[in-house]
């Protein structure tokens, strides 16, 4: 859903006294100078060029300002960001690099950040409705207390690649949609429906009521090889946390378990790699019509 962007009064484009002169932009919106951007309770700071590009493309958030660090080259990716900001009517503001360093807590922001409204979570019904509108069987990803932002970002990126209809995250002891996760997903988050639920087991039961089959990814003697299970079903793949895997209550409510065959010396893959392989395989086999 597109949300109307904030329209704020134009300020003078002159740099603050003592600040560096405003860098010129040959194309795109006028760039203004701001000595120190601030966090607010209703906005967060997205960073990383890919993440910002997708947020500007998707325009699902309330987009406030595009911040560009002094000295960043204006061509290439940055020019694309300023043009997208112009199309979305988002002001472009120049700031000191050290201010971005502090606000992003030392993250690799690549010289750009975007003040944006907080991520708006979806509902399970939204995901099922999306599958129906596409004329497709539901394909969902459920994360059972995966806490590492990089792993969550990787799995969300894969979910977007395969056209998953939604992702479900617990709201406790798990990574939510934070700027770090948005960056790790290369901005894929901005195109996904993601629900944050209080109780993952209850969410599974609700999906079962809508005839969605629950497949748990687990290295367990009872598990079937991931490419031997039917894929022509409404499916939700559950990926467990790094180390402990699926929690007992979640595992008990899975309709079946899947595992990946291994031939090397390392005992297992990490959650993001294993989940991405399994999710991609389910989607690919379904697309090819192989059951």
C-alpha positions in Angstrom: 0.0 0.0 0.0 1.4 3.4 -0.9 1.4 6.0 1.9 1.4 9.7 1.3 4.7 11.2 2.0 5.2 14.0 4.5 5.2 17.4 2.9 7.2 19.8 5.1 7.9 23.5 4.5 11.0 24.2 2.4 14.0 25.5 4.3 16.7 27.7 2.9 19.2 25.7 0.8 22.1 27.7 2.2 24.6 25.7 4.3 24.7 26.3 8.1 27.3 28.8 9.1 30.6 27.1 9.4 29.5 24.0 7.5 30.9 22.9 4.1 29.3 24.3 1.0 26.4 22.4 -0.5 27.6 19.9 -3.2 26.0 20.5 -6.5 23.8 18.0 -8.2 23.7 18.2 -12.0 20.4 16.3 -12.0 17.7 15.4 -9.4 16.3 17.4 -6.5 17.9 20.3 -4.7 20.2 19.1 -1.9 20.0 21.0 1.4 22.4 21.1 4.3 21.6 19.8 7.8 24.2 19.7 10.6 22.7 16.9 12.7 19.8 14.7 11.8 17.8 13.3 14.7 16.1 10.0 15.6 12.3 10.3 16.3 9.9 7.8 17.9 8.0 7.4 14.7 10.9 7.1 12.3 14.0 5.0 11.9 17.1 5.3 9.8 17.6 2.9 7.0 21.1 2.6 5.6 22.9 0.9 2.7 22.3 1.8 -0.9 20.4 -1.3 -1.9 18.1 -1.1 1.1 17.4 2.6 0.5 16.8 2.0 -3.2 14.2 -0.6 -2.5 12.5 1.5 0.1 12.2 4.4 -2.3 11.0 2.1 -5.1 8.4 0.3 -2.9 7.2 3.5 -1.2 5.3 1.5 1.4 6.6 3.6 4.3 6.3 7.2 5.2 9.5 8.5 3.7 10.9 11.7 5.3 14.4 12.6 4.1 17.2 11.1 2.1 20.5 11.9 3.9 23.8 11.9 1.9 27.1 12.3 3.6 29.4 15.1 2.6 31.9 14.1 0.0 30.0 11.1 -1.4 30.3 10.8 -5.2 27.2 12.0 -6.9 27.2 9.7 -9.9 26.1 6.1 -10.3 24.1 4.6 -7.4 23.8 7.8 -5.5 22.4 9.6 -8.6 19.8 6.8 -8.9 18.8 7.3 -5.2 18.4 11.1 -5.6 16.3 10.6 -8.7 14.1 8.1 -6.9 13.8 10.5 -4.1 12.8 13.2 -6.5 10.1 11.0 -8.0 8.8 10.2 -4.5 9.0 13.9 -3.5 11.5 13.1 -0.7 13.8 15.9 0.3 17.6 15.3 -0.2 19.7 16.6 2.7 23.5 16.7 3.0 24.9 15.8 6.4 28.3 15.3 8.0 29.6 11.7 7.6 30.3 11.5 11.3 26.7 12.2 12.0 25.7 9.1 9.9 28.4 7.1 11.6 26.9 7.9 15.0 23.3 7.4 14.1 23.9 4.1 12.4 26.2 3.0 15.3 29.1 2.3 13.0 27.3 0.3 10.4 28.5 0.3 6.8 26.0 2.9 5.6 27.9 3.6 2.3 27.4 7.3 2.8 23.6 7.3 2.6 20.6 6.9 4.9 16.9 7.3 4.7 14.6 8.6 7.4 11.6 6.5 7.1 8.5 5.5 9.1 8.6 2.3 11.1 8.0 -0.9 9.2 4.3 -1.8 8.9 3.7 -5.5 9.7 1.0 -7.5 7.8 -1.5 -10.1 9.0 -1.7 -13.8 8.1 -5.0 -13.0 6.2 -3.1 -10.6 4.0 -0.7 -13.3 2.9 -3.4 -15.8 2.1 -5.3 -13.1 0.2 -2.2 -12.3 -1.8 -1.8 -16.0 -2.8 -5.4 -16.1 -3.8 -5.1 -12.9 -5.9 -2.2 -14.4 -7.8 -4.0 -17.7 -8.3 -1.3 -19.6 -6.5 -1.0 -22.1 -3.7 0.3 -20.3 -0.5 4.0 -20.5 0.0 5.1 -19.0 3.4 8.2 -18.8 5.5 8.0 -19.1 9.3 11.1 -18.3 11.4 11.2 -19.9 14.8 13.2 -17.5 17.0 16.0 -16.8 14.5 17.9 -14.0 16.2 20.8 -13.1 14.0 20.0 -10.1 11.7 22.2 -11.4 8.9 20.5 -14.8 8.9 17.0 -13.2 9.0 18.0 -10.8 6.2 19.3 -13.6 4.0 16.1 -15.7 4.5 13.9 -12.7 3.7 15.9 -12.0 0.5 15.4 -15.6 -0.5 11.7 -15.3 0.3 11.4 -12.4 -2.1 13.3 -14.2 -4.8 10.9 -17.1 -4.8 7.8 -14.9 -4.6 6.8 -16.1 -1.2 3.4 -14.8 -0.1 4.6 -13.8 3.4 7.0 -14.4 6.3 6.0 -14.9 10.0 8.3 -13.8 12.8 7.8 -14.1 16.6 7.8 -10.8 18.5 10.1 -12.1 21.3 13.5 -13.7 21.3 13.8 -13.1 17.5 15.0 -10.4 15.2 12.3 -8.2 13.8 12.4 -5.9 10.8 15.2 -3.5 12.0 17.4 -1.4 9.8 20.1 -4.0 10.1 17.7 -6.7 8.8 16.6 -4.4 6.0 20.2 -3.9 4.9 21.0 -7.6 5.2 18.1 -8.4 2.9 19.3 -5.8 0.4 15.9 -4.1 0.7 13.9 -7.2 -0.1 11.9 -6.6 3.2 10.3 -3.6 1.5 8.5 -5.8 -1.0 7.4 -8.6 1.4 4.4 -9.1 3.6 5.8 -9.9 7.1 3.8 -10.6 10.2 5.0 -10.4 13.7 3.1 -12.7 16.0 2.9 -13.2 19.8 2.7 -17.0 19.6 4.1 -18.9 16.6 2.3 -22.1 17.6 -1.0 -20.3 17.4 -0.1 -18.8 14.0 0.6 -22.4 12.8 -2.7 -23.6 14.0 -4.4 -20.7 12.2 -2.7 -21.6 9.0 -3.7 -25.2 9.4 -7.3 -24.0 9.6 -6.8 -22.5 6.1 -5.5 -25.9 4.9 -1.8 -24.8 4.8 0.6 -27.7 5.4 3.4 -27.0 7.9 6.9 -28.3 6.9 9.7 -28.1 9.5 13.3 -28.0 8.4 15.1 -30.2 10.9 18.0 -32.7 10.9 16.0 -35.4 12.5 15.9 -39.2 11.8 12.1 -38.9 11.2 12.6 -36.2 8.5 12.3 -36.9 4.8 14.8 -35.6 2.3 13.7 -32.1 1.2 13.3 -33.0 -2.5 11.2 -36.1 -1.9 8.2 -34.4 -0.3 5.2 -33.2 -2.4 5.5 -29.5 -3.3 2.0 -29.1 -4.9 0.5 -28.2 -1.6 -0.3 -25.0 0.3 3.0 -24.9 2.3 4.6 -23.0 5.1 8.3 -23.8 5.7 9.5 -23.4 9.3 13.2 -22.7 9.9 14.6 -22.9 13.4 17.1 -20.9 15.3 20.9 -21.4 14.8 21.9 -24.2 17.2 18.7 -25.3 18.9 16.7 -25.6 15.7 13.0 -25.9 16.0 11.4 -25.6 19.4 9.6 -28.7 20.7 6.1 -27.2 20.5 6.7 -26.0 16.9 8.2 -29.3 15.9 5.2 -31.2 17.3 2.8 -29.2 15.2 4.6 -29.7 11.9 2.8 -32.0 9.5 6.1 -33.3 8.3 9.8 -32.7 8.7 12.4 -32.1 6.0 16.2 -32.4 6.0 19.0 -31.7 3.6 21.4 -34.5 2.5 25.0 -33.9 3.4 28.2 -35.4 2.0 31.0 -33.3 3.5 32.8 -33.1 6.8 30.9 -30.2 8.4 27.9 -31.5 10.4 25.3 -28.9 9.2 24.6 -25.7 7.3 23.6 -22.6 9.1 20.0 -21.6 9.4 20.0 -19.1 6.5 21.8 -21.4 4.1 19.7 -24.4 4.8 16.4 -22.5 4.8 17.3 -20.8 1.6 18.1 -24.1 -0.2 14.9 -25.7 1.0 12.7 -22.7 0.2 14.2 -22.3 -3.2 13.8 -26.0 -4.0 10.2 -26.1 -2.9 9.4 -23.1 -5.2 11.4 -24.5 -8.1 9.8 -27.9 -8.0 6.4 -26.4 -7.7 7.1 -24.1 -10.7 8.3 -27.0 -12.8 5.1 -29.0 -11.8 7.1 -31.8 -10.1 5.3 -33.3 -7.1 
